[in-house]
């Protein structure tokens, strides 16, 4: 069973039923992860504060200077 990279608690998920793009959450710390690979299982932390569009706008403003 996979464990949470944040708190190392075991994640209560069925690895066989996961697909890329699914989001799973740790019951212990509440951190959410997106499944980015299934064989082997790869999880990427979902960062709620990050907004890709805002980042792109910031980059464009820097380029104009």
C-alpha positions, 0 to 999 in steps of 0.5 A: 500500500502506498504511503503519503509523501507528506506524513508517511501515513498509508494511503487507503486507495486501491492502486488497481482502480486508479487512472492518471488524472485521479486525485487522492487525499491522505486521510491523516493530513488531508494533502491531495495528490494527483495520479501522474503515473500508474505503473509504477504509481506516481503522485504529484501534490496538488497545490491549491494556491498555484494558479498557472494562468496567474503565473503566465501573466506574471511572466508576460509582464516581466518580458515587456520590461 
